[in-house]
């Protein structure tokens, strides 16, 4: 067996393709022998065999273990599993290889041991952990490194809070190795820190359930570790062979980031020291970073690269990038912590204006250095412009130092918006002086400095513009005039630096609202020329494309209108040449441009329609491109001068996609396009839709089992009903069935209890729209049957998402006809329960899961009207109340098996009581949402003012008062609402950010839409309390929790 394995392994290393493939197939066959693992282990230990074959043997064994060692493996393949006797021998041999003289062989063996530990420890290999710990304590340097490698694979993947005893044993050994710089290599010490980091993550997972345990053990652990970690940070960057410390610094920064994320309260005492240390490190790295990675022709490039890029023991290059990414991530976390805010901001002048500290300004200047485009990025972009587009997208998929800087700036903007703008202005002055001097000296790197300045400020353009709009003193938040003179115009005129020239376009468009009309006009004209000039560098044209979108959205129509036609034709000429990965930016710009002037848009309808439909036809499965095309089609359909011509072009293409295609995703995409066309059209729909497209749509939906097709069909039919309900009700097919009857039959099919809930996810919206628009076309019996069908499905619903999607149907009915609906539901029965019981139980369990603010409004209003009925059939129904604390699970992380053994228990309360509880929860959720946007403390902090104790210790010092800085003050929100009642009294428009249905005319026409829900609920609850409706004082009030009582008191004491 060993000879066969040896020959197959040797053949698998052959440079000859056929030999290698035959050997690999042979190894697959040999794996089905239960002796294979032992044979391959013996080959790996045979000294006479060459190292490449021995290494291949260990690698092959690792794959075998994942496939054939245990049925618990996610990669398990059917076949014989080795006996325990064989497994024991294999484990012994692989453990012995941890002492091999060859580093690669040791690393491969360590990976195998970690893989076996996943399945065998502790039951079948109980001694493994202590064996590895003993290697750490008494082994040679190589053995220690091997054991540490095993732990680095094992702890992260397979240990959990159930292994705290082992972690307690391991941590002291890790610490000893980490601080023993004379006895262990840097790579071994780095692995020790990595395992420590994994242990911290495990500890953080139990912080909520075992708060006392973490509070007791975390502080001494961090105290022991953070001092030597800070000492590592304080060391200069070293890259001299075995003394290179880049990898060690990288693991150290990852460890403190994990600690700050997982147990932030216990990291608080160290923030100041770490911040000062890391800041000095950033300053020290800044200059060599630029020479190594940014300035191609620098005389110091070679020495800087040698300093910042090291070669690890395994031959892999280790760059300073990982260390910098960790520093920026830690700074993002630190900036959100109150104890560190004094480093960033202070108050100035008699008005106590929030201003940045000197450190904050210097940090931003440093970030502008690190944000410069690297030579590697330029090379990548030169080879592939799709990468340039992706890197410029806010949600790009590549992560590098520049993207990390972007994320840090976004955090700083959320935390210190006003101070950041001032810091950006200060840093820009410093960096601009350097760019100007280099430009005058003929140093070609000047454009990189200027580009980074504009990129850094441009990231925060939206925030700066908003601050300027809210600035009552009319003092510029940032001086754009000087920036245009020193950085924007020089870049805009530098065709030899296309990526810099493109940045000028994008920067100007980001501040479109703040631009003087002359500058705005100049850039609009320049973009029009750029997008039409096929000879320009692609980076400039693509940047102009992005700018066109911004200018079209944010400049006045009068400014853009003269170039709108050129914009549209230029974009139309570019789009066919863009790939699937880049076309979205041009389509998005085209969509924005269409809204400038409807007349110009209509005159270019042939061009626009051809491009939009062409892109859809080419990429029907691309979700992003399709969604933009649908937006374009929707807008064009709403243009009275273009809608008819658009329909003539689009409907045949859509019809063909629905009827002549077998790909479900393409059919669904065609239906989505039809939905956009209908949604944007005027009501009633023009002739041709219902007569030609509606029958084809119903034919597809009646024969399809594809969930994607059925979901798209539900949404499309909803818009059909919304726009043309009367026409659909009057239309009849060859059998005499009306269009409305076909829709209701479709709903009934989807409501089949045996059907897929995923396929019917939007049927609730469709049924609701039928009720809203077609009541006058439905007989009482037909409407009752629709209610019965939906309720029958609701009674068997399995998921919360599906259940909550059906509830607006009942909310709309109850809000308008509460008594009739109660009568109807009470007369239905499903498996021993009345329809009323089915609906109320589902409604109350999923009340807070209803999606869409309008639907939530209707649901809440419907409950007030249901309560006001005072119908004994409602009050007699018992439903789930409050959670009863489970002593068996107290202080534990509840697993699924524990939940089955000791499931949660709830009180039972009358439906009327539950209604009051749910409405209080609705008020609380709205106010929590408001506080999250403007304060961050939450409703609990308001309730605490009156003595209600809040549970838990929070995340550290985020709840402390800070006399030097108040985030509310910077956001203009502090002190405005001293009492909860002020919030309910219209002080804050809690609906302002919840306009998810504002394009539905039926929603806009509903009086409930325009009501202030919190005012409605406040009035209702005050009435219930003061009149003791439904026996509030005796039946409902005693069941309220302390928090509900406190909230209700604040609501009812306000009149």
Secondary structure, DSSP 8 states (H G I E B T S, - for coil): -HHHHHHHHHHHT-SSHHHHHHHHHHHHHHTTSTTHHHHHHHHHH-TTS-HHHHHHHHHHHHHHHHHHT-TTSTT--SS----HHHHHHHHHHHHHGGG-S-HHHHHHHHHHHHHHHHHHTTTT-TTHHHHHHHHHHHS-HHHHHHHHHHHHHHHHHH--GGGHHHHHHHHHHHHHHHH-TTTS-HHHHHHHHHHHHHHHHHHHHTTTTTHHHHHHHHHHHHHHHHHHHHHHHHS----SGGG--HHHHHHHHHHHHHHHHHSHHHHGGGHHHHHHHHHHHHHHHHHHHHHHHT-TT-TTHHHHHHHHEEE-TTS-EEETHHHHHHHHHHHHHHHTSHHHHHHHEEEETTTTEEEE-HHHHHHHHHHHHHTS--HHHHHHHHH-HHHHHHHHSTT-S---HHHHHHHHHHHHHHH-HHHHHHHHHHHHHHHHHHHHHHHHHT-TTHHHHHHHHHHHHHHTHHHHHHHHHH-TT---SS-HHHHIIIIIHHHHT-TTSHHHHHHHHHHHHHTGGGS-HHHHHHHHHHHHHHHH-TTS-HHHHHHHHHHHHHHHHHS-HHHHHHHHHHHHHHHHHHHTTS-TTTHHHHHHHHHHHHTS-HHHHHHTHHHHHHHHHHHHHH-TT-HHHHHHHHHHHHHHHT-TTTHHHHHHHHHHHHHHHHHS---HHHHHHHHHHHHHHHHHS-SS--TTIIIIIIHHHHHHHHH---HHHHHHHHHHHHHHHHHHHHHHHH-B-TTS-BHHHHHHHHHHHHT-TTS-TTTTTTHHHHHHHHHHHHGGGS-HHHHHHHHHHHHHHHHT---HHHHHHHHHHHHHHHHHHHHHHHHHHHT-EETTEEHHHHHHHHHHHTGGG--SHHHHHHHHHHHHHHHHT--HHHHT-EEEEEEE--GGGTTS---HHHHHHS--EEEEEEHHHHHHHHHHHHHHHHHHHHHHHHTSS-HHHHHHTTT----S-TTSSTTS--SS--HHHHTT-TTS--SHHHIIIIIS-TTTT--TTTT-HHHHHSHHHHS-HHHHHHHHHHHHHHHTGGGIIIIIGGG--HHHHHHHHHHHT--
